[in-house]
Amino acid sequence: MKLLTKIQIWGDHHHPQWLDLFRIALGVILIWKGILFALNLDAFTALMMQHRLGTAVVLSLAAHLIIGLHVIGGFFITIGSHTRLFCLLNLPILIVAVLFVNLSQNIFSPYAEFWLSCSVLAALVCFLIEGDGVWSVEHQNEMAA
């Protein structure tokens, strides 16, 4: 726990303001990808139809978890509230997306999702360390107190 506290203190003291724009962009991208995932559940439904009931239920729960974490987590990352928590919660989703989902596709195609997933994964790790920043709800609450 001491290491996490040291990382948090270091991130709070070494956070440039321009990095907040990237945090906001990361949150918007997560919201966008969550909404796109929700709108394209036809392929996911076809995948569930090929499996038994237990596997289909697990896949359905995973899909709803991904949508919820992307949309809610993206919103909180955008406004700068509990950024480290939602970055941590979104990390497993992006690791699976990079290693298992997008890597199996043609990663050198012009619009490959692999590179976007890698960029978002790197940004999640960055903001897991850096934290909220100056343009955030958390910082405004600290200033008011």
C-alpha positions as CSV (number, residue, x, y, z in Angstrom):
1,M,0.0,0.0,0.0
2,K,2.9,2.3,0.6
3,L,4.0,2.0,-3.0
4,L,0.6,3.0,-4.3
5,T,0.6,6.1,-2.0
6,K,4.1,7.0,-3.3
7,I,2.9,6.7,-6.9
8,Q,-0.2,8.8,-6.2
9,I,1.8,11.5,-4.6
10,W,4.4,11.5,-7.4
11,G,1.6,11.7,-10.0
12,D,-0.1,14.6,-8.3
13,H,3.1,16.7,-8.1
14,H,4.3,16.0,-11.7
15,H,1.1,16.5,-13.7
16,P,1.3,19.1,-16.5
17,Q,-2.0,20.8,-17.4
18,W,-1.9,19.9,-21.1
19,L,-2.2,16.2,-20.0
20,D,-5.7,17.0,-18.8
21,L,-6.8,17.4,-22.5
22,F,-5.6,13.9,-23.2
23,R,-7.4,12.6,-20.1
24,I,-10.6,14.2,-21.4
25,A,-10.0,12.7,-24.9
26,L,-9.5,9.3,-23.3
27,G,-12.8,9.5,-21.5
28,V,-14.6,10.6,-24.6
29,I,-13.0,7.7,-26.6
30,L,-14.1,5.2,-23.9
31,I,-17.7,6.5,-24.0
32,W,-17.7,6.4,-27.8
33,K,-16.4,2.8,-27.9
34,G,-18.9,1.8,-25.2
35,I,-21.8,3.2,-27.2
36,L,-20.5,1.6,-30.4
37,F,-20.2,-1.7,-28.6
38,A,-23.7,-1.4,-27.4
39,L,-25.0,-0.6,-30.9
40,N,-23.1,-3.5,-32.5
41,L,-24.3,-6.3,-30.3
42,D,-25.6,-8.3,-33.3
43,A,-22.2,-10.0,-33.7
44,F,-22.1,-10.7,-30.0
45,T,-25.6,-12.1,-30.0
46,A,-24.6,-14.4,-32.9
47,L,-21.6,-15.6,-30.9
48,M,-23.9,-16.3,-27.9
49,M,-26.3,-18.3,-30.0
50,Q,-23.5,-20.7,-30.9
51,H,-22.9,-21.7,-27.2
52,R,-24.8,-23.3,-24.4
53,L,-26.9,-21.4,-21.9
54,G,-24.2,-21.0,-19.3
55,T,-21.6,-19.7,-21.7
56,A,-24.1,-17.4,-23.3
57,V,-25.1,-15.9,-19.9
58,V,-21.4,-15.3,-19.1
59,L,-20.8,-13.7,-22.5
60,S,-23.9,-11.5,-22.0
61,L,-22.7,-10.4,-18.5
62,A,-19.3,-9.6,-20.0
63,A,-20.8,-7.5,-22.7
64,H,-22.9,-5.5,-20.3
65,L,-19.9,-5.1,-18.0
66,I,-17.8,-3.8,-20.9
67,I,-20.5,-1.3,-21.9
68,G,-21.0,-0.1,-18.4
69,L,-17.4,0.3,-17.5
70,H,-16.6,2.1,-20.8
71,V,-19.5,4.5,-20.6
72,I,-19.5,5.2,-16.9
73,G,-15.8,5.0,-16.5
74,G,-15.3,7.2,-19.6
75,F,-17.6,9.8,-18.1
76,F,-15.8,9.8,-14.7
77,I,-12.4,9.9,-16.5
78,T,-13.6,12.8,-18.6
79,I,-14.8,14.9,-15.6
80,G,-11.7,13.9,-13.6
81,S,-13.4,12.0,-10.7
82,H,-12.0,8.7,-9.5
83,T,-9.7,8.6,-12.6
84,R,-7.3,6.0,-11.2
85,L,-10.1,3.7,-10.1
86,F,-11.8,3.7,-13.5
87,C,-8.5,3.4,-15.4
88,L,-7.8,0.3,-13.2
89,L,-11.2,-1.1,-13.9
90,N,-10.9,-0.6,-17.7
91,L,-7.4,-2.1,-17.9
92,P,-8.4,-5.8,-18.1
93,I,-10.9,-5.0,-20.9
94,L,-8.3,-3.3,-23.0
95,I,-5.7,-6.0,-22.3
96,V,-8.1,-8.6,-23.6
97,A,-9.0,-6.4,-26.5
98,V,-5.3,-5.9,-27.5
99,L,-4.1,-9.5,-26.9
100,F,-7.0,-11.6,-28.0
101,V,-9.6,-9.7,-30.0
102,N,-7.7,-7.2,-32.1
103,L,-4.4,-9.1,-32.5
104,S,-6.1,-11.9,-34.4
105,Q,-7.3,-9.4,-37.0
106,N,-5.1,-7.8,-39.7
107,I,-3.3,-5.2,-37.6
108,F,-1.7,-3.6,-40.6
109,S,-4.9,-2.6,-42.3
110,P,-5.5,1.2,-42.6
111,Y,-8.2,1.4,-39.9
112,A,-7.2,-1.4,-37.6
113,E,-8.7,-1.3,-34.1
114,F,-5.5,-2.8,-32.7
115,W,-3.7,0.6,-32.8
116,L,-6.5,2.5,-31.1
117,S,-6.8,-0.2,-28.4
118,C,-3.0,0.0,-27.8
119,S,-3.2,3.8,-27.6
120,V,-6.1,3.6,-25.1
121,L,-4.3,0.9,-23.1
122,A,-1.2,3.1,-22.9
123,A,-3.3,6.1,-21.9
124,L,-5.0,4.1,-19.2
125,V,-1.7,3.1,-17.7
126,C,-0.5,6.7,-17.9
127,F,-3.5,8.1,-16.1
128,L,-3.4,5.3,-13.6
129,I,-0.1,6.7,-12.5
130,E,-0.7,10.4,-13.2
131,G,-4.2,10.8,-11.8
132,D,-6.8,13.5,-12.3
133,G,-4.9,16.7,-12.9
134,V,-5.8,20.3,-12.5
135,W,-8.9,20.4,-14.7
136,S,-10.9,17.9,-12.7
137,V,-13.7,17.7,-10.3
138,E,-11.4,16.2,-7.7
139,H,-9.0,19.1,-7.9
140,Q,-11.9,21.6,-7.7
141,N,-13.1,19.9,-4.5
142,E,-9.6,20.0,-3.0
143,M,-9.4,23.7,-3.8
144,A,-12.8,24.5,-2.2
145,A,-12.0,22.6,1.0
